[in-house]
């Protein structure tokens, strides 16, 4: 049996986990919410965009290796928290509100930088999306979803307004309001004549 293992690292992108820092940065900066920054911001991660990870698996599926094969994915550079915050600020066009916090016990400061030389040589895979482009794609996706939510809210409001308008239109179309008014005017006229 042929077995190929593709090792992934810190993967990010639209619809990613809400507790991962790329999504937190974009959403909190857009909404002017504070970002909890642990330590000096020098901790590193190797961020790989979701489409690059999918591409790595497709390469492995289309080019099966005999027996057992193991490949790392990776990116050209690791990114510090400070660099990722600055990248998010650039993408959104707005400064982040930073809430400085102590580093939690056991938090990994530096994650080893993976080498993807083997998968590049064997399967021809290389990452295509850099961190800034990836963060921009997350921002675009988030803003699109915000616009859709706003449009849905407006549509719901319009439906309610339309219902009110229809009810009023039915009354006027049937002449209920006019008949009532005409009757009131006739009563007033009769009362004045009797006086």
Secondary structure, DSSP 8 states (H G I E B T S, - for coil): --EEEEE--EEE-TT--TTSHHHHHHHHHHTT-EEEEETTS--EE-EEEHHHHHHHHHHHHHS--SSEEEEE---SS-EEHHHHHHHHHHHHTS--EEEEE---TT--SB------HHHHHHH-------HHHHHHHHHHHHHHHHHHHHHHHHHHHHHHHHHHHHHHHHHHHHTHHHHHHHHHHHHHHHHHHH-
